[in-house]
């Protein structure tokens, strides 16, 4: 019984993180054409998604690497 409750809690946590992360990511993508700080909101959404999803972790790492390379060029 306790095992099932713990599993349910983990699934609910993962769902909440996914909803918040994808919402921020979609808002950030919309801000690419609408006014707003898209370049802050998109990484924030990816950072939240990276808590639970490895694909988001890898994508965030790629973005960070590219930004560091750009910073070195300037």
MINU-883767 format. One line per field, with one value per residue (C-alpha): x, y, z. Coordinates in pm, 1 decimal, m for minus. Each point is the difference from the previous one (the first is absolute). Layout:
! residues N
c1 = X, ...
c2 = Y, ...
c3 = Z, ...
***
This chain:
! residues 74
c1 = 0.0, 275.0, 183.9, m303.8, m41.1, 367.5, m28.0, m310.7, 171.7, 299.2, m229.3, m197.5, 324.0, 127.0, m330.0, 3.6, 360.7, m87.3, m301.6, 188.8, 309.1, m187.5, m218.7, 304.0, 168.7, m303.9, m32.2, 368.1, m43.3, m297.0, 217.3, 233.6, m260.1, m182.3, 154.6, 165.9, 321.7, m5.0, 371.0, m60.8, m327.6, 104.9, 305.3, m209.6, m258.2, 274.8, 159.4, m324.0, m48.0, 361.1, m93.3, m185.9, 91.0, 344.8, m74.5, m59.1, 327.8, 190.4, m168.9, 69.0, 366.4, 29.1, m148.7, 236.8, 299.3, m100.8, m49.7, 342.5, 162.0, m179.3, 112.1, 363.7, m22.9, m115.3
c2 = 0.0, 246.0, m90.4, 92.3, 331.4, 86.5, m92.8, 215.1, 296.5, m31.8, m11.7, 304.0, 190.1, m90.0, 110.4, 335.4, 64.3, m90.0, 231.6, 295.8, m59.6, m43.0, 300.7, 221.5, m145.8, 71.9, 352.2, 55.2, m125.1, 233.6, 285.0, m49.9, 181.4, 183.9, 256.2, m152.2, m151.9, m324.7, m61.0, m14.7, m191.2, m280.6, m104.9, 29.7, m239.7, m237.9, 22.1, m103.7, m283.2, m110.5, m88.9, m306.7, m45.7, m87.6, 136.8, 343.7, m29.4, m74.5, 282.9, 246.1, m108.1, 59.1, 346.5, 83.3, m118.9, 212.8, 306.0, m47.2, m25.5, 316.7, 181.5, m94.4, 136.5, 342.6
c3 = 0.0, 92.9, m320.1, m209.6, 180.8, m53.9, m367.2, m37.0, 168.1, m236.7, m302.1, 116.4, 63.3, m346.0, m155.6, 181.3, m103.6, m360.5, m6.9, 147.5, m214.5, m327.7, 76.9, 52.8, m307.2, m217.8, 140.9, m76.9, m355.1, m43.5, 128.4, m295.1, m211.4, 278.4, 232.7, 301.8, 133.7, m202.8, 54.8, 374.0, 3.1, m236.9, 207.1, 315.0, m143.6, m110.4, 343.3, 165.0, m248.8, 59.5, 356.8, m130.1, m367.6, m135.7, m349.3, 152.5, 194.9, m321.7, m190.9, 280.6, 7.7, m377.0, 35.2, 286.3, m204.3, m297.5, 220.6, 158.6, m344.0, m110.8, 311.4, m66.0, m355.1, 121.1
***
